């Protein structure tokens, strides 16, 4: 009977050690995911900054192209007026 109690206690101790190891592994895995999540948040912030910069560049280019197109239209109109050519619209 004493031997049986000793075996049950040994089995429980082994079970406790296994649970402890599994719990430690779960905590390590969680810490790894938490760290990865923090890094993705940092990357997201950087991409937001890059996206904002690209939007500003795009808007500046569009504004410049619009100005150049308007200027070319004005210059063509001046040439048409100079040579008395009717506008083709």
C-alpha positions as CSV (number, residue, x, y, z in Angstrom):
1,X,0.0,0.0,0.0
2,X,2.8,2.4,0.9
3,X,4.4,1.6,-2.5
4,X,1.2,2.5,-4.3
5,X,1.0,5.9,-2.5
6,X,4.6,6.5,-3.4
7,X,3.9,5.7,-7.0
8,X,0.8,8.0,-7.1
9,X,2.9,10.9,-5.5
10,X,5.7,10.3,-8.0
11,X,3.2,10.3,-10.9
12,X,1.6,13.5,-9.6
13,X,5.1,15.2,-9.2
14,X,5.9,14.2,-12.8
15,X,2.6,15.5,-13.9
16,X,3.2,18.8,-12.1
17,X,6.7,19.1,-13.7
18,X,5.2,18.5,-17.1
19,X,2.4,21.1,-16.6
20,X,5.0,23.5,-15.3
21,X,7.2,23.0,-18.4
22,X,4.2,23.4,-20.7
23,X,3.1,26.5,-18.9
24,X,6.6,28.0,-19.2
25,X,6.6,27.1,-22.9
26,X,3.3,28.8,-23.3
27,X,4.6,32.0,-21.5
28,X,7.7,32.0,-23.7
29,X,5.6,31.6,-26.8
30,X,3.3,34.5,-25.7
31,X,6.3,36.8,-25.0
32,X,7.6,36.0,-28.5
33,X,4.3,36.9,-30.1
34,X,4.0,40.0,-27.9
35,X,7.4,41.1,-29.1
36,X,6.5,40.3,-32.7
37,X,3.3,42.3,-32.4
38,X,5.3,45.3,-31.1
39,X,7.6,45.1,-34.0
40,X,4.7,45.0,-36.5
41,X,3.2,48.1,-34.8
42,X,6.6,49.8,-35.4
43,X,6.6,48.8,-39.0
44,X,3.0,50.0,-39.5
45,X,3.9,53.4,-38.1
46,X,6.9,53.6,-40.5
47,X,4.6,52.6,-43.5
48,X,2.1,55.2,-42.5
49,X,4.9,57.8,-42.6
50,X,6.1,56.6,-46.0
51,X,2.5,56.6,-47.3
52,X,2.0,60.2,-46.1
53,X,5.3,61.3,-47.8
54,X,4.3,59.6,-51.1
55,X,0.9,61.3,-51.0
56,X,2.5,64.7,-50.6
57,X,4.9,63.9,-53.5
58,X,2.0,62.7,-55.7
59,X,0.0,65.8,-54.9
60,X,2.9,68.0,-55.7
61,X,3.5,66.3,-59.1
62,X,-0.2,66.5,-60.0
63,X,-0.2,70.2,-59.1
64,X,2.9,70.8,-61.3
65,X,1.5,68.8,-64.2
66,X,-1.8,70.7,-64.0
67,X,0.1,74.0,-64.1
68,X,2.3,72.8,-67.0
69,X,-0.8,71.7,-69.0
70,X,-2.6,75.0,-68.3
71,X,0.6,76.8,-69.4
72,X,0.8,74.8,-72.6
73,X,-2.9,75.4,-73.4
74,X,-2.3,79.1,-72.9
75,X,0.8,79.1,-75.2
76,X,-1.0,77.1,-77.9
77,X,-3.9,79.6,-77.7
78,X,-1.4,82.5,-78.1
79,X,0.0,80.8,-81.2
80,X,-3.4,80.2,-82.6
81,X,-4.3,83.9,-82.0
82,X,-1.0,84.9,-83.5
83,X,-1.6,83.0,-86.7
84,X,-5.4,83.5,-86.7
85,X,-6.1,79.8,-86.5
86,X,-9.4,78.7,-85.2
87,X,-9.3,76.5,-82.1
88,X,-10.1,72.8,-82.7
89,X,-12.4,71.9,-79.9
